[in-house]
Amino acid sequence: NWWKASLAQNSAVSKVVIHNRVDCCSDRINGAKVYVGDSLCGEVKYEAGKVAYEVQCENAVGGTVKVVQNDNVLTLCEVEVFGADSECYKIEKADGYHAGETMRPGSKAREEG
């Protein structure tokens, strides 16, 4: 069982937020895995009464986001994907050392605050 979204372009995904069912069957989300492209971001651990699960993706780059549930039926209410165009991030190096990430000027990508 899986849910998949195709992004408009390869994007650096910082996190995925899954909104779970609350009317019934909310434990079905336990063990669901979140992927950006082929990169595994993490796995959902069910907590009774919890409505939304945040999975950190650490700017994994890909053109798709997929939620996979191999152990049960997958039931979701909403999935939010946060990040930016992959072109918005570049690694600056000075003498071989990582100097940080910068945004491309004029970018309209959505950033977290």
Beta strands, then each sheet from edge to edge (+ up, - down):
strand 1: 2-19
strand 2: 33-36
strand 3: 39-43
strand 4: 52-68
strand 5: 78-85
strand 6: 90-94
strand 7: 97-102
sheet 1: 3+ 2- 4+ 1- 5+
sheet 2: 6+ 7-
end
